[in-house]
């Protein structure tokens, strides 16, 4: 029976027929792997997702975590699922074997984790944050910090968080006020408050390793004066065993629209409720050098941003598959041409408007999945390509695509969830069907890890201008190479390539026009519109790439032929219904419209 979480066939197509991930096994880091091991871990992830994560998705939504003033309570299925996941070793899928990792390619690991996100995104958030925390420490921490904190996280005994936002600062990290006072023993004592900390308190692991941004007194103002600290919930003794409680206190839980199974917390550091070693103040350990905290944290943030895009994709994808299943079995109405009221009703998938909604969802979620996996492939190139020039190219292109990979799925796979509800009709608006929860869960993704507007400012304000525009030039050149291949393929691929090539040209013209104004405020006033338009062009590129991979497979019969025909039709849909949206958007951007910029506070 086909899964309604993700499509195993689509993953095989993207990983093997398009991205050819088996070629990565020619590199030393992945030499112990093969297509068989890749497929085995994908099947393992799919099984764990279906049997241990999906089974309590609704229960965790209905019975969200509670705080009794002393400890947090979650339903027991959450810990049971996390224990099973820890036993698989997939938490360390991409890590070095020296720390217990599998050394899987990132692109394969991303596909594995997408199964968990589709099945139960709130339970998957705990290992998601832990993985990002551990990867940051592997890159920026000392050997002692890796041994002390990363190894227990790899084993699933400790979980991790990222503590950035504060109530008065939000996303404006230059305004954080948490302080870190140096101590004679080399540690620091932290005082301050952190808000919106996912996974910030729970009883799901032996310990929680907080990565906290704070200021060391005397440091420079703004973001240049931020340092990064390891602040555990429970301190360790000299033998690495659990010791006294650190001075980290849960003030309360935030009650969310969706994503309810993940605790979201307000934490106080150093208020004196716990007094480790007889003193108030949360004990912290500096990561790397002072005042480098934000640059270090971006390692985790950029990883998390692509992961958020993957989670949004997974939620959109499972909603799509569930709406397809519903449309095939729900009888209602008759074809327009059938005037006989006594004729049997037909499944709603027979109605063109329902097929339109299914095609739209398919084009969004399969396009987004292609982008997320492509970014994973770039990360593998950045870290393992034999030539330095290829590693640098992959790094630059990934940097350019990160805000799009975070925000485009968060916007358009949420739109897919909206359409899934519509396909279900009135039933979709009830809690009796999963699609209602998927929409609520997915609504978080345009907000966290940098809102849609912040990603837009990053793309237009920083990424397209970095290195004298080298990142944008590389993106347009890379898409242009696909256009050239499609031209040579002739037929429908060449027809679509003409439309994509024209859109790529518009990106260059519009970007030059925006920054040629000499007014940064005007250039960035409509950055979100720029992100949406460029994102649509990037997804059209992903669809042209998929179409070329489809054409390379020929015209098989049976289920495989149906699968490939569906890919062709989704590509047609995106180019005919979605890519044309960018024309008016680019026109408005090119006009240097000042409507939003000139709006005044008193007008609202």
VODRENLUM-186089 format. One record per residue (C-alpha): residue number from 1; residue in one letter; x, y, z. Coordinates in Angstrom, 3 decimals, padded with zeros to 6 digits. Each point is the difference from the previous one (the first is absolute). Layout:
! VODRENLUM-186089
(NUM; a; (X; Y; Z)) ...
***
This chain:
! VODRENLUM-186089
(1; x; (000.000; 000.000; 000.000)) (2; x; (001.285; 003.459; -000.904)) (3; x; (000.949; 002.237; 002.911)) (4; x; (-001.882; 003.221; 000.611)) (5; x; (003.044; 001.499; 001.744)) (6; x; (002.397; 000.350; -002.920)) (7; x; (000.409; -001.667; -003.379)) (8; x; (002.785; -002.569; 000.083)) (9; x; (-000.094; -000.079; -003.800)) (10; x; (000.482; 003.737; -000.242)) (11; x; (002.958; -000.132; 002.372)) (12; x; (001.584; -002.746; -002.101)) (13; x; (-000.509; 002.090; -003.133)) (14; x; (001.497; 003.138; 001.545)) (15; x; (002.923; -001.693; 001.723)) (16; x; (000.974; -002.521; -002.657)) (17; x; (-001.466; 000.961; -003.379)) (18; x; (000.643; 003.725; 000.413)) (19; x; (002.715; 000.675; 002.613)) (20; x; (001.848; -003.304; -000.523)) (21; x; (001.009; -000.184; 003.648)) (22; x; (001.706; -003.374; -000.456)) (23; x; (002.871; 001.831; -001.715)) (24; x; (000.842; 001.479; 003.380)) (25; x; (001.230; -003.433; 001.098)) (26; x; (003.046; 000.566; -002.223)) (27; x; (001.224; 002.464; 002.633)) (28; x; (001.961; -001.183; 003.008)) (29; x; (-002.486; 001.292; 002.568)) (30; x; (-002.856; -002.049; -001.456)) (31; x; (001.969; -002.966; -001.313)) (32; x; (-001.568; -002.427; 002.490)) (33; x; (-003.448; 000.704; -001.436)) (34; x; (-001.899; -001.095; -003.099)) (35; x; (-003.408; 000.454; -001.535)) (36; x; (-001.134; -002.927; 002.135)) (37; x; (001.065; 001.646; 003.274)) (38; x; (-001.633; 003.264; -001.055)) (39; x; (-003.248; -001.797; -000.779)) (40; x; (000.201; -001.975; 003.229)) (41; x; (000.228; 003.102; 002.196)) (42; x; (-002.843; 001.620; -001.940)) (43; x; (-002.144; -003.055; 000.602)) (44; x; (000.998; -000.004; 003.674)) (45; x; (-000.955; 003.671; 000.376)) (46; x; (-003.322; -000.623; -001.762)) (47; x; (-000.777; -002.910; 002.327)) (48; x; (000.891; 001.897; 003.191)) (49; x; (-002.041; 002.965; -001.219)) (50; x; (-003.084; -002.096; -000.730)) (51; x; (000.149; -002.285; 003.036)) (52; x; (001.259; 002.329; 002.752)) (53; x; (-000.443; 003.651; -001.031)) (54; x; (-003.219; 000.170; -002.027)) (55; x; (-001.843; -002.116; 002.555)) (56; x; (-000.037; 002.754; 002.632)) (57; x; (-000.076; 003.097; -002.213)) (58; x; (-003.621; 000.797; 000.818)) (59; x; (000.355; -001.013; 003.655)) (60; x; (002.908; 002.416; 000.505)) (61; x; (-002.055; 002.757; -001.601)) (62; x; (-003.022; -000.604; 002.217)) (63; x; (002.008; -000.491; 003.215)) (64; x; (002.673; 002.669; -000.260)) (65; x; (002.764; 000.151; 002.644)) (66; x; (-000.917; 001.394; 003.404)) (67; x; (002.044; 001.585; 002.792)) (68; x; (-000.990; -000.574; 003.624)) (69; x; (002.446; 002.547; 001.401)) (70; x; (002.747; -002.573; 000.500)) (71; x; (000.233; -002.131; -003.127)) (72; x; (-001.348; -000.347; -003.522)) (73; x; (-002.318; -002.857; -000.902)) (74; x; (-000.322; -001.451; -003.510)) (75; x; (-001.929; -003.017; -001.193)) (76; x; (002.145; -003.171; 000.357)) (77; x; (-000.063; -000.778; -003.729)) (78; x; (002.313; 002.946; -000.689)) (79; x; (002.887; -001.393; 002.032)) (80; x; (-000.665; -003.526; -001.274)) (81; x; (000.309; 001.193; -003.602)) (82; x; (003.157; 001.985; 000.741)) (83; x; (001.583; -003.011; 001.694)) (84; x; (-000.700; -002.102; -003.094)) (85; x; (001.477; 002.687; -002.223)) (86; x; (003.126; 000.224; 002.158)) (87; x; (000.489; -003.752; -000.296)) (88; x; (000.093; 000.239; -003.815)) (89; x; (003.134; 002.156; 000.108)) (90; x; (-001.560; 002.402; -002.499)) (91; x; (000.539; 002.940; 002.332)) (92; x; (003.670; -000.197; -000.971)) (93; x; (-000.705; -000.939; -003.612)) (94; x; (002.354; 002.553; -001.567)) (95; x; (002.586; 000.217; 002.784)) (96; x; (003.512; -001.421; 000.008)) (97; x; (000.394; -003.615; 000.998)) (98; x; (002.424; 001.209; 002.707)) (99; x; (-002.982; 001.386; 001.962)) (100; x; (-002.292; -002.895; -000.809)) (101; x; (-001.350; 001.336; -003.292)) (102; x; (-001.007; -001.870; -003.159)) (103; x; (001.675; 002.444; -002.426)) (104; x; (-003.091; 000.001; -002.204)) (105; x; (-000.259; 002.704; -002.664)) (106; x; (-002.018; 002.975; 001.180)) (107; x; (-002.388; -000.361; -002.915)) (108; x; (-000.924; -003.539; 001.079)) (109; x; (-000.285; 000.985; 003.659)) (110; x; (-002.333; 002.873; -000.961)) (111; x; (-002.271; -002.455; -001.789)) (112; x; (000.032; -002.292; 003.037)) (113; x; (-000.903; 002.772; 002.415)) (114; x; (-002.795; 001.230; -002.256)) (115; x; (-001.881; -003.225; 000.796)) (116; x; (-000.011; 000.911; 003.700)) (117; x; (-001.057; 003.580; -000.720)) (118; x; (-002.890; -001.197; -002.157)) (119; x; (-001.090; -002.477; 002.665)) (120; x; (000.249; 002.230; 003.069)) (121; x; (001.787; 003.297; -000.352)) (122; x; (-000.290; 000.925; 003.680)) (123; x; (001.665; -003.173; 001.293)) (124; x; (002.593; 000.244; -002.793)) (125; x; (000.904; 003.486; 001.250)) (126; x; (001.895; -001.394; 003.001)) (127; x; (002.604; -001.949; -002.026)) (128; x; (-000.034; 002.763; -002.626)) (129; x; (001.218; 002.565; 002.537)) (130; x; (002.396; -002.483; 001.581)) (131; x; (001.572; -000.778; -003.354)) (132; x; (000.571; 003.681; -000.764)) (133; x; (001.448; 000.589; 003.462)) (134; x; (002.399; -002.928; -000.336)) (135; x; (001.125; 001.023; -003.500)) (136; x; (000.785; 003.508; 001.214)) (137; x; (002.157; -001.341; 002.825)) (138; x; (001.753; -002.415; -002.343)) (139; x; (001.014; 002.990; -002.107)) (140; x; (000.692; 002.663; 002.631)) (141; x; (000.389; -001.820; 003.318)) (142; x; (003.156; -001.332; 001.600)) (143; x; (000.870; -003.700; 000.077)) (144; x; (-000.970; -000.062; 003.668)) (145; x; (-003.368; 001.613; -000.754)) (146; x; (-000.654; -002.549; -002.739)) (147; x; (000.794; -002.883; 002.358)) (148; x; (-002.046; 001.487; 002.841)) (149; x; (-003.090; 001.181; -001.829)) (150; x; (-000.172; -001.354; -003.548)) (151; x; (000.507; -003.672; 000.709)) (152; x; (-002.967; -000.196; 002.420)) (153; x; (-002.124; 001.830; -002.578)) (154; x; (001.000; -002.476; -002.697)) (155; x; (-001.067; -002.808; 002.340)) (156; x; (-003.360; 001.707; 000.609)) (157; x; (000.677; 000.466; 003.746)) (158; x; (000.277; 003.817; -000.206)) (159; x; (-002.104; 002.281; -002.199)) (160; x; (000.955; 003.463; -001.250)) (161; x; (-001.536; 003.424; -000.572)) (162; x; (000.908; 003.390; -001.455)) (163; x; (-000.697; 003.031; 002.235)) (164; x; (000.047; 003.226; -001.999)) (165; x; (-003.173; 002.078; 000.374)) (166; x; (-000.909; 002.096; 003.015)) (167; x; (-003.384; 001.540; 000.833)) (168; x; (001.120; 003.548; -000.722)) (169; x; (002.140; -000.854; -003.049)) (170; x; (-001.700; -002.703; -002.055)) (171; x; (001.900; -000.413; -003.260)) (172; x; (002.070; 003.141; 000.657)) (173; x; (002.970; -001.778; 001.522)) (174; x; (002.000; 003.212; 000.252)) (175; x; (-002.296; 000.892; 002.889)) (176; x; (000.448; -003.076; 002.195)) (177; x; (000.978; 000.733; 003.609)) (178; x; (000.859; -003.389; 001.531)) (179; x; (003.346; 000.393; 001.804)) (180; x; (002.844; -002.446; 000.509)) (181; x; (002.402; 000.859; 002.825)) (182; x; (003.406; -001.716; -000.177)) (183; x; (001.035; -002.097; 003.033)) (184; x; (003.400; -000.881; 001.404)) (185; x; (-000.396; -003.656; -000.999)) (186; x; (-000.513; 000.847; -003.701)) (187; x; (-003.761; -000.398; 000.046)) (188; x; (-002.555; 002.793; -000.275)) (189; x; (-003.125; 000.827; 002.001)) (190; x; (-002.943; 000.987; -002.188)) (191; x; (-003.003; 002.141; 000.921)) (192; x; (-002.871; 000.881; -002.299)) (193; x; (-003.212; -001.206; -001.625)) (194; x; (-000.543; -001.917; -003.226)) (195; x; (-003.355; -000.290; -001.772)) (196; x; (-001.484; -002.426; -002.566)) (197; x; (002.528; -002.721; 000.809)) (198; x; (-001.225; -003.213; -001.608)) (199; x; (000.868; -003.099; 001.997)) (200; x; (001.144; 002.291; 002.824)) (201; x; (-001.271; -002.263; 002.773)) (202; x; (-001.377; -003.533; 000.184)) (203; x; (000.637; -003.408; 001.568)) (204; x; (000.810; -001.791; -003.279)) (205; x; (003.761; -000.279; 000.563)) (206; x; (002.511; -000.077; 002.831)) (207; x; (001.142; 003.539; -000.749)) (208; x; (-000.608; 002.989; -002.267)) (209; x; (002.969; 001.814; -001.537)) (210; x; (-000.911; 003.624; -000.646)) (211; x; (002.079; 002.032; -002.444)) (212; x; (-000.482; 003.550; 001.251)) (213; x; (000.896; 003.355; -001.533)) (214; x; (001.143; 002.514; 002.625)) (215; x; (002.262; 003.005; 000.488)) (216; x; (003.270; 000.032; 001.909)) (217; x; (000.327; 003.362; 001.798)) (218; x; (002.323; 002.377; -001.791)) (219; x; (-000.625; -001.477; -003.420)) (220; x; (-000.933; 002.088; -003.045)) (221; x; (-003.637; 001.076; -000.454)) (222; x; (-002.434; -001.556; -002.439)) (223; x; (000.435; -003.425; -001.562)) (224; x; (003.797; 000.274; 000.144)) (225; x; (-000.119; -000.346; 003.771)) (226; x; (-001.926; -003.269; 000.147)) (227; x; (001.627; -003.206; 001.257)) (228; x; (-001.260; -003.597; 000.053)) (229; x; (-000.201; -002.215; 003.091)) (230; x; (-000.852; -003.582; 000.876)) (231; x; (-002.422; 000.163; 002.932)) (232; x; (-001.291; -003.449; 001.062)) (233; x; (-003.181; -000.511; 001.964)) (234; x; (001.935; -002.354; 002.285)) (235; x; (003.699; 000.467; 000.740)) (236; x; (002.435; -002.906; -000.226)) (237; x; (002.578; -001.117; 002.515)) (238; x; (003.636; -000.724; -000.816)) (239; x; (-000.891; -003.506; -001.173)) (240; x; (-002.659; 001.277; -002.385)) (241; x; (-002.852; -001.172; 002.205)) (242; x; (-003.097; 002.102; 000.676)) (243; x; (000.545; 002.437; 002.863)) (244; x; (-001.916; 002.985; 001.408)) (245; x; (-002.750; 001.892; -001.824)) (246; x; (001.259; 003.042; -001.817)) (247; x; (-001.655; 003.362; 000.594)) (248; x; (-002.300; -000.314; -003.030)) (249; x; (-003.696; 000.307; 000.830)) (250; x; (-003.100; -000.590; -002.064)) (251; x; (-002.346; 002.965; 000.476)) (252; x; (-002.775; -001.414; -002.129)) (253; x; (-001.080; -001.679; -003.228)) (254; x; (-001.335; 001.850; -003.031)) (255; x; (-003.292; -001.358; -001.357)) (256; x; (000.178; -000.266; -003.770)) (257; x; (-002.460; -000.308; -002.871)) (258; x; (001.815; -003.100; -001.232)) (259; x; (003.301; -001.817; 000.495)) (260; x; (-001.445; -000.630; 003.447)) (261; x; (001.987; -003.088; 000.923)) (262; x; (003.235; 002.029; 000.105)) (263; x; (000.429; 001.886; 003.247)) (264; x; (000.517; 003.699; -000.659)) (265; x; (001.363; 001.821; 002.994)) (266; x; (000.865; 003.191; 001.827)) (267; x; (003.256; -000.639; 001.890)) (268; x; (001.703; 002.036; 002.710)) (269; x; (003.754; -000.381; 000.407)) (270; x; (001.581; 000.918; 003.312)) (271; x; (-003.004; 001.081; 002.055)) (272; x; (001.217; -001.979; 003.014)) (273; x; (-002.677; -002.677; 000.326)) (274; x; (002.818; -002.518; -000.329)) (275; x; (003.377; 000.900; 001.443)) (276; x; (002.651; -002.217; -001.585)) (277; x; (003.067; -000.249; 002.212)) (278; x; (-001.677; 002.359; 002.492)) (279; x; (-000.474; 002.982; -002.304)) (280; x; (-002.675; 001.453; -002.267)) (281; x; (000.736; 000.227; -003.718)) (282; x; (-000.213; -002.606; -002.768)) (283; x; (003.374; -001.652; -000.601)) (284; x; (001.056; 000.236; -003.641)) (285; x; (002.985; -001.025; -002.119)) (286; x; (001.232; 002.286; -002.781)) (287; x; (000.001; -001.495; -003.493)) (288; x; (003.013; 001.122; -002.012)) (289; x; (001.181; 003.585; 000.355)) (290; x; (-001.891; 002.852; 001.671)) (291; x; (-002.240; 002.208; -002.155)) (292; x; (-000.289; -002.579; -002.801)) (293; x; (-003.319; -001.390; 001.178)) (294; x; (-002.270; 001.162; -002.787)) (295; x; (002.296; -001.281; -002.750)) (296; x; (000.167; -003.351; 001.813)) (297; x; (-003.754; -000.109; 000.539)) (298; x; (-000.586; 000.597; -003.703)) (299; x; (001.448; -003.469; -000.538)) (300; x; (-003.002; -001.393; 001.846)) (301; x; (-002.423; 002.601; -001.322)) (302; x; (000.767; -000.621; -003.680)) (303; x; (-000.288; -003.743; 000.532)) (304; x; (-003.268; 000.561; 001.823)) (305; x; (-001.345; 002.267; -002.740)) (306; x; (000.356; -002.691; -002.637)) (307; x; (-001.407; -002.475; 002.523)) (308; x; (-003.030; 002.240; 000.546)) (309; x; (-000.532; 000.040; -003.754)) (310; x; (000.222; -003.783; 000.026)) (311; x; (-002.555; -000.205; 002.812)) (312; x; (-002.366; 002.322; -001.856)) (313; x; (000.430; -002.153; -003.085)) (314; x; (-000.693; -003.201; 001.930)) (315; x; (-003.193; 001.434; 001.506)) (316; x; (-001.161; 001.211; -003.382)) (317; x; (000.858; -003.346; -001.557)) (318; x; (-001.899; -002.154; 002.483)) (319; x; (-003.012; 002.308; -000.290)) (320; x; (000.148; -000.350; -003.775)) (321; x; (000.143; -003.796; 000.124)) (322; x; (-002.903; -000.120; 002.446)) (323; x; (-002.096; 002.255; -002.219)) (324; x; (000.778; -002.224; -003.010)) (325; x; (-001.134; -003.057; 001.963)) (326; x; (-003.160; 001.805; 001.098)) (327; x; (-000.802; 001.239; -003.514)) (328; x; (000.257; -003.522; -001.377)) (329; x; (-002.432; -001.523; 002.488)) (330; x; (-002.486; 002.828; 000.620)) (331; x; (-003.015; -000.287; -002.383)) (332; x; (-001.796; 003.221; -000.758)) (333; x; (-001.809; 001.396; -003.027)) (334; x; (000.177; -000.994; -003.641)) (335; x; (001.932; 001.228; -003.033)) (336; x; (-001.303; 003.258; -001.445)) (337; x; (-001.009; -001.732; -003.238)) (338; x; (-001.983; -002.694; 001.828)) (339; x; (-003.591; 001.265; 000.362)) (340; x; (-001.395; -003.229; 001.490)) (341; x; (-000.695; 000.563; 003.725)) (342; x; (-000.360; -003.747; 000.520)) (343; x; (003.547; -000.711; -001.230)) (344; x; (002.491; -001.055; 002.702)) (345; x; (002.012; 002.728; 001.649)) (346; x; (003.654; 000.237; -000.958)) (347; x; (003.040; 000.436; 002.275)) (348; x; (000.782; 003.683; 000.337)) (349; x; (003.369; -000.528; -001.688)) (350; x; (-002.031; -000.210; -003.228)) (351; x; (-000.887; 003.709; 000.277)) (352; x; (002.449; 002.379; -001.770)) (353; x; (000.088; 002.530; 002.829)) (354; x; (001.029; -002.686; 002.472)) (355; x; (002.715; -001.135; -002.394)) (356; x; (001.130; 003.637; -000.221)) (357; x; (000.393; 000.137; 003.775)) (358; x; (001.872; -003.311; 000.033)) (359; x; (002.310; 001.134; -002.808)) (360; x; (000.728; 003.238; 001.847)) (361; x; (000.907; -001.914; 003.151)) (362; x; (002.113; -002.465; -001.958)) (363; x; (001.890; 002.798; -001.726)) (364; x; (000.699; 001.739; 003.317)) (365; x; (001.029; -002.964; 002.130)) (366; x; (001.988; -001.952; -002.578)) (367; x; (001.718; 003.186; -001.142)) (368; x; (000.843; 000.903; 003.591)) (369; x; (001.303; -003.490; 000.755)) (370; x; (002.272; 000.226; -003.022)) (371; x; (001.399; 003.314; 001.275)) (372; x; (000.606; -001.304; 003.521)) (373; x; (001.813; -003.078; -001.280)) (374; x; (001.977; 002.074; -002.496)) (375; x; (001.209; 002.121; 002.928)) (376; x; (001.012; -003.191; 001.811)) (377; x; (001.973; -001.048; -003.093)) (378; x; (001.714; 003.396; -000.031)) (379; x; (001.010; -000.476; 003.634)) (380; x; (001.604; -003.326; -000.945)) (381; x; (001.836; 001.733; -002.838)) (382; x; (001.144; 002.794; 002.299)) (383; x; (001.499; -002.491; 002.454)) (384; x; (001.294; -002.803; -002.207)) (385; x; (000.540; 001.132; -003.606)) (386; x; (003.597; -000.799; -001.016)) (387; x; (000.694; 003.421; -001.540)) (388; x; (000.116; 003.121; 002.152)) (389; x; (-001.700; 002.007; -002.738)) (390; x; (-002.943; -002.388; 000.042)) (391; x; (-000.250; 000.207; 003.786)) (392; x; (000.047; 003.807; -000.143)) (393; x; (-002.624; 000.031; -002.744)) (394; x; (-002.310; -002.287; 001.993)) (395; x; (000.423; 002.140; 003.115)) (396; x; (-000.875; 003.205; -001.851)) (397; x; (-003.017; -001.515; -001.749)) (398; x; (-001.291; -001.533; 003.240)) (399; x; (000.407; 003.339; 001.757)) (400; x; (-002.046; 001.600; -002.751)) (401; x; (-002.763; -002.615; 000.115)) (402; x; (-000.361; -000.266; 003.801)) (403; x; (-002.571; 002.815; 000.503)) (404; x; (-002.030; -001.370; -002.917)) (405; x; (000.194; -003.585; 001.264)) (406; x; (-001.284; 001.202; 003.365)) (407; x; (-002.740; 002.379; -001.110)) (408; x; (-001.409; -001.320; -003.290)) (409; x; (-001.114; -003.371; 001.426)) (410; x; (-001.232; 001.759; 003.142)) (411; x; (-002.310; 002.167; -002.109)) (412; x; (-001.065; -002.322; -002.795)) (413; x; (-000.143; -003.345; 001.783)) (414; x; (-002.232; 001.771; 002.512)) (415; x; (-002.094; 000.971; -003.043)) (416; x; (000.007; -003.695; -000.922)) (417; x; (-001.406; -000.808; 003.453)) (418; x; (-002.698; 002.601; -000.566)) (419; x; (-000.938; -001.724; -003.272)) (420; x; (000.014; -003.389; 001.729)) (421; x; (-002.635; 001.317; 002.398)) (422; x; (-001.984; 001.301; -002.973)) (423; x; (000.113; -003.372; -001.746)) (424; x; (-001.422; -001.585; 003.160)) (425; x; (-002.784; 002.584; 000.053)) (426; x; (-001.813; 000.413; 003.308)) (427; x; (001.703; -003.100; 001.369)) (428; x; (003.384; 001.674; -000.475)) (429; x; (-001.004; 002.751; 002.391)) (430; x; (-000.606; -002.493; 002.801)) (431; x; (002.445; -001.669; 002.346)) (432; x; (-001.137; -003.386; -001.299)) (433; x; (002.406; 000.265; -002.940)) (434; x; (003.750; 000.603; 000.208)) (435; x; (000.157; 002.858; -002.506)) (436; x; (-001.346; 002.525; 002.528)) (437; x; (002.924; -000.699; 002.351)) (438; x; (002.541; 000.009; -002.802)) (439; x; (-001.018; 003.558; -000.906)) (440; x; (000.283; 001.143; 003.629)) (441; x; (003.361; -001.695; 000.430)) (442; x; (001.319; 001.466; -003.245)) (443; x; (-001.103; 003.542; 000.848)) (444; x; (002.976; 000.322; 002.323)) (445; x; (002.546; -000.450; -002.777)) (446; x; (-000.276; 003.475; -001.588)) (447; x; (000.706; 001.409; 003.490)) (448; x; (002.777; -001.891; 001.768)) (449; x; (003.707; -000.147; -000.883)) (450; x; (-000.339; 003.453; -001.538)) (451; x; (-003.343; 001.215; -001.281)) (452; x; (-000.903; 000.238; -003.662)) (453; x; (000.918; 003.700; 000.058)) (454; x; (003.383; -000.666; 001.583)) (455; x; (000.833; -002.622; -002.627)) (456; x; (-001.024; 002.494; -002.683)) (457; x; (002.333; 002.656; 001.420)) (458; x; (002.753; -002.614; 000.165)) (459; x; (-000.500; -000.981; -003.644)) (460; x; (-000.297; 003.461; -001.534)) (461; x; (001.975; 001.980; 002.554)) (462; x; (002.950; -002.314; 000.519)) (463; x; (000.116; -003.081; -002.200)) (464; x; (-000.440; 001.622; -003.416)) (465; x; (002.580; 002.701; 000.833)) (466; x; (002.660; -002.143; 001.693)) (467; x; (003.344; -000.317; -001.737)) (468; x; (-001.003; 002.626; -002.523)) (469; x; (-003.068; -001.965; -001.097)) (470; x; (001.873; -003.280; -000.496)) (471; x; (-002.703; -002.060; 001.737)) (472; x; (-002.806; 001.275; -002.208)) (473; x; (002.148; -000.381; -003.102)) (474; x; (000.725; -003.619; 000.940)) (475; x; (-003.686; -000.762; 000.604)) (476; x; (-001.044; 001.481; -003.333)) (477; x; (002.865; -001.756; -001.775)) (478; x; (-000.961; -003.352; 001.559)) (479; x; (-003.650; 000.365; -000.987)) (480; x; (001.174; 001.120; -003.438)) (481; x; (001.951; -003.232; -000.406)) (482; x; (-003.223; -001.957; 000.551)) (483; x; (-001.755; 002.224; -002.557)) (484; x; (002.744; -000.781; -002.519)) (485; x; (-000.307; -003.744; 000.603)) (486; x; (-003.750; 000.236; -000.475)) (487; x; (000.428; 001.928; -003.253)) (488; x; (002.203; -002.787; -001.304)) (489; x; (-002.548; -002.618; 001.070)) (490; x; (-002.590; 001.724; -002.218)) (491; x; (-003.716; -000.775; 000.235)) (492; x; (-001.955; 001.014; 003.085)) (493; x; (003.145; 000.511; 002.088)) (494; x; (001.187; 002.659; -002.444)) (495; x; (-003.408; 001.683; 000.094)) (496; x; (000.093; 000.272; 003.775)) (497; x; (003.645; 001.061; -000.106)) (498; x; (-000.960; 003.074; -001.999)) (499; x; (-002.332; 001.145; 002.770)) (500; x; (002.546; -000.707; 002.714)) (501; x; (002.770; 001.765; -001.894)) (502; x; (-002.152; 003.121; -000.307)) (503; x; (-000.754; -000.070; 003.751)) (504; x; (003.702; -000.366; 000.813)) (505; x; (000.768; 003.036; -002.130)) (506; x; (-002.623; 001.974; 001.917)) (507; x; (001.711; -000.819; 003.303)) (508; x; (003.215; 001.591; -001.204)) (509; x; (-001.718; 003.086; -001.410)) (510; x; (-002.206; 000.550; 003.068)) (511; x; (002.830; -000.496; 002.492)) (512; x; (002.162; 002.555; -001.794)) (513; x; (-002.935; 002.406; -000.107)) (514; x; (-000.672; -000.336; 003.732)) (515; x; (003.572; 000.586; 001.078)) (516; x; (000.606; 002.561; -002.732)) (517; x; (-002.446; 002.329; 001.739)) (518; x; (002.703; 000.948; 002.480)) (519; x; (-002.595; -000.221; 002.775)) (520; x; (000.378; -003.136; 002.144)) (521; x; (-003.278; 000.675; 001.815)) (522; x; (-001.878; 000.100; -003.301)) (523; x; (001.883; -003.017; -001.356)) (524; x; (-001.003; -002.110; 003.000)) (525; x; (-003.552; 001.309; 000.498)) (526; x; (-001.482; -002.840; -002.050)) (527; x; (002.591; -002.655; 000.814)) (528; x; (-002.689; -002.585; 000.839)) (529; x; (-001.464; 000.361; -003.492)) (530; x; (003.503; -000.501; -001.415)) (531; x; (000.474; -003.161; 002.071)) (532; x; (-003.314; -001.417; -001.176)) (533; x; (000.694; 000.735; -003.675)) (534; x; (003.568; -001.296; 000.031)) (535; x; (-001.181; -003.029; 001.979)) (536; x; (-002.550; -000.805; -002.681)) (537; x; (002.723; 000.182; -002.642)) (538; x; (002.181; -002.339; 002.048)) (539; x; (-002.838; -002.535; 000.360)) (540; x; (-000.659; 000.227; -003.759)) (541; x; (003.678; -000.877; -000.415)) (542; x; (-000.480; -003.003; 002.292)) (543; x; (-002.925; -001.110; -002.185)) (544; x; (001.964; 000.378; -003.223)) (545; x; (002.774; -002.084; 001.556)) (546; x; (-002.550; -002.679; 000.917)) (547; x; (-001.523; 000.085; -003.467)) (548; x; (003.430; -000.622; -001.548)) (549; x; (000.473; -002.958; 002.367)) (550; x; (-003.433; -001.318; -001.023)) (551; x; (000.869; 000.282; -003.703)) (552; x; (003.247; -001.873; 000.601)) (553; x; (-001.984; -002.998; 001.265)) (554; x; (-002.023; -000.364; -003.196)) (555; x; (-003.608; -001.220; -000.024)) (556; x; (-000.463; -003.076; 002.178)) (557; x; (-003.372; -001.673; 000.405)) (558; x; (-002.125; -000.605; 003.088)) (559; x; (000.403; 001.692; 003.355)) (560; x; (003.402; 001.425; -000.896)) (561; x; (-001.473; 001.576; -003.119)) (562; x; (-002.808; 001.512; 002.086)) (563; x; (002.502; 001.386; 002.480)) (564; x; (002.070; 001.661; -002.722)) (565; x; (-003.103; 001.338; -001.752)) (566; x; (-001.021; 001.585; 003.301)) (567; x; (003.381; 001.700; 000.210)) (568; x; (-000.406; 001.417; -003.507)) (569; x; (-003.450; 001.321; 000.777)) (570; x; (001.117; 001.628; 003.237)) (571; x; (002.861; 001.696; -001.863)) (572; x; (-002.483; 001.280; -002.596)) (573; x; (-002.277; 001.263; 002.750)) (574; x; (002.755; 001.914; 001.752)) (575; x; (001.184; 001.646; -003.201)) (576; x; (-003.510; 000.876; -001.213)) (577; x; (-001.714; 000.959; 003.263)) (578; x; (002.765; 001.005; 002.411)) (579; x; (003.029; 001.410; -001.824)) (580; x; (-002.159; 002.679; -001.718)) (581; x; (-000.676; 001.472; 003.480)) (582; x; (003.528; 001.386; -000.074)) (583; x; (-000.618; 002.316; -002.959)) (584; x; (-002.174; 002.550; 001.844)) (585; x; (002.175; -000.388; 003.096)) (586; x; (003.162; 000.861; -001.927)) (587; x; (-001.852; 002.887; -001.700)) (588; x; (-000.934; 001.460; 003.391)) (589; x; (003.515; -000.432; 001.360)) (590; x; (001.558; 001.566; -003.095)) (591; x; (-002.295; 003.027; 000.318)) (592; x; (001.597; 000.825; 003.379)) (593; x; (-003.476; 000.331; 001.470)) (594; x; (-000.072; 001.947; 003.262)) (595; x; (-003.505; -000.940; 001.220)) (596; x; (001.134; -002.003; 003.028)) (597; x; (002.928; 002.295; 000.718)) (598; x; (-002.162; 003.123; 000.095)) (599; x; (-002.799; -001.457; 002.123)) (600; x; (-000.231; 001.785; 003.343)) (601; x; (-000.775; -001.407; 003.420)) (602; x; (-003.122; 002.102; 000.420)) (603; x; (-001.575; -001.433; -003.159)) (604; x; (-000.636; -003.402; 001.526)) 
***
